[in-house]
Amino acid sequence: MQKSLLLNQNWDICLDSNGDFSFTDDNYAIAQNVACACRAFTKDMYFNQEDGIPHFFIDISNPQTINTTLLAHYFEKEALKFPQITSAVLDNIHIENRVIHGQLVLTLKNGETLYVTI
């Protein structure tokens, strides 16, 4: 079973009614962890410097020059690092005001499908 700290809408940790860390598990934890991995750039995470999207290879400052196929490849590759996931497809990718939007469609080993909004 996958277990993870529960994050709120602002991507901050949540506390339960006792003031302890809140956790989530199973599919929600997988989806949240994939979303976090896809929001990180390489060299951003202290302990996992090689994980994340290699932002120096993709310029997102000009929407006309963005290679969305390459960007989708990096998102899908990051999602597939999780052992529970057998396939990942980034759908409906678009960029507004230098913010990447899309939906990752994940297929798990047990056959379930998860939809992760990026």
ABEGO torsion letter per residue (X at the ends): XBBBBBBBAAGBBBBBAAGBBBBBBEAAAAAAAAAAAAABBBGABAABAABEBBAAABBAABAAABBAAAAAAAAAAAAAABAABABBBBBGBBBBGGBBBEBBBBBBAAGBBBBBBX
